[in-house]
């Protein structure tokens, strides 16, 4: 029933085993929408890359400051930091969250109203559905900080694109209701 919505059959079977809840309906519909809107994944991942570059720039500035504070000490040679060359993402530790996972967290934040309050964090961590989603992708549940960092990395242009794409999807699927 859900097999064509997900990247693996295991995800579909894991989510199918979860209780039928309002959030499950939202997640399944959201993943179907995500599958039909491939630009969203690349936009989210580009935002995460831009965020990672900003964090790298911040780390490099911290190193420069520390290095300047210790210039008179006999510490040996500190590695030189070149601006533009250093601001390229290199291959390293793989990202915990890809674009789809961040989109699922966006859905969760929309449903819970927040992912920064203690109650919302507890609800997310207790969610069998979210745990099943990450488990089926062989990913650990992201930490609170990891989830917030990735959610905050998604810029307003991407959010606006998602919103406009959702409106088109709703019209296409006939999901509007005149009683609302």
C-alpha angles and dihedrals in degrees: 000000000000098000096105093053098064140060091238134028088230090066091052093048093046093051093043089060092057121095117271105257137155090256091052090056090048092048094048093047090044092052091049089051090047091052091053092048106055093166089070093064093052092045092051092046091049089052090051090050091050090049090049090052091051090051090048090051089052092051091049092050089051090052091049091051093048090047092050091050091055099041093117095051121093096241098138124240117335115204114264116246114215114198108223097027091052092051096072122099110243127198108272138123109003116248116261092216128043126193094276093051091050089049089053088052089050088054090048092050090049092049097043093039092233143015095203101069119087091239093052092047090051091048092050093047090048093047110115088196096056091043090051091050094053093039092054089055092048090244126133118238105270118248119249092256093046091051093048094045092052093044091049090049090066104095129219094255090058092046090050090050091050091049093050091045089051091053090052091047092050091051093045093050094042092237094145121111126205090206094069 
